[in-house]
Amino acid sequence: MLLNTIIEKDDNGYFAHIPQLKGCVSQGKTYEETLLNIKEAAELYLESLDKNELILFENQFVSIAPIEVNYSRANLS
């Protein structure tokens, strides 16, 4: 199963979450550690679902798509 994972970096390391799995978050000091941690968190999350919840989850459609937006830097001051 493929899941979309959002990973962000800040001063303390990396933070990850999976939009499809509400509340499924993890962190790590490195990008690679964070990927391993969020994968483990997702597996534990999915194991906690009952049969009906899992069926609903498997039938979801989620897409992450880049969009282009126009903005003016003049509005930033």
VMD Tcl script that draws the C-alpha trace (Angstrom):
set ca {
  {0.00 0.00 0.00}
  {1.36 3.42 -0.90}
  {0.63 6.40 1.32}
  {1.53 10.03 0.81}
  {3.78 11.33 3.56}
  {4.51 14.99 4.24}
  {7.96 15.61 5.74}
  {9.05 19.02 6.96}
  {12.38 20.15 8.38}
  {12.82 22.59 11.23}
  {15.54 23.51 13.71}
  {14.94 20.32 15.74}
  {15.02 17.81 12.89}
  {12.26 16.41 10.71}
  {8.52 16.02 11.29}
  {6.28 13.71 9.24}
  {2.57 13.08 8.95}
  {0.27 11.11 6.68}
  {-2.84 13.09 5.70}
  {-4.91 9.94 5.06}
  {-4.22 8.63 8.58}
  {-5.52 11.33 10.92}
  {-3.13 11.79 13.83}
  {-0.42 9.55 12.37}
  {2.73 11.58 12.98}
  {6.38 10.96 13.72}
  {9.72 12.70 13.81}
  {13.44 12.07 13.59}
  {16.83 13.72 13.61}
  {17.50 12.77 9.97}
  {15.30 12.44 6.89}
  {16.01 8.71 6.70}
  {15.21 8.15 10.39}
  {11.97 10.07 9.95}
  {10.95 7.91 6.98}
  {11.52 4.74 9.01}
  {9.63 6.17 11.99}
  {6.58 7.28 9.97}
  {6.46 3.92 8.20}
  {6.36 2.15 11.56}
  {3.70 4.58 12.82}
  {1.57 3.92 9.71}
  {1.84 0.16 10.12}
  {0.78 0.39 13.76}
  {-2.08 2.72 12.82}
  {-3.38 0.34 10.15}
  {-3.11 -2.64 12.52}
  {-5.38 -0.79 14.97}
  {-8.23 -0.46 12.47}
  {-11.13 -2.89 12.54}
  {-12.32 -4.57 9.34}
  {-14.96 -1.93 8.49}
  {-12.57 0.98 9.09}
  {-9.96 -0.68 6.90}
  {-12.47 -1.16 4.07}
  {-13.46 2.52 4.26}
  {-9.80 3.54 4.27}
  {-8.93 1.37 1.26}
  {-11.75 3.00 -0.74}
  {-10.57 6.57 -0.10}
  {-9.15 8.67 -2.89}
  {-6.46 11.14 -1.90}
  {-4.28 13.08 -4.28}
  {-1.42 15.45 -3.66}
  {-0.98 17.69 -6.65}
  {1.27 20.68 -7.21}
  {-0.50 23.89 -8.14}
  {0.88 27.14 -9.42}
  {-0.31 30.31 -7.74}
  {0.36 33.92 -8.63}
  {1.42 36.34 -5.93}
  {3.07 39.69 -5.73}
  {6.19 40.16 -3.60}
  {5.06 43.77 -3.10}
  {2.33 42.50 -0.76}
  {4.93 40.90 1.52}
  {6.33 44.16 2.95}
}
mol new
graphics top color blue
foreach p $ca { graphics top sphere $p radius 0.5 }
foreach p [lrange $ca 0 end-1] q [lrange $ca 1 end] { graphics top cylinder $p $q radius 0.2 }
display resetview
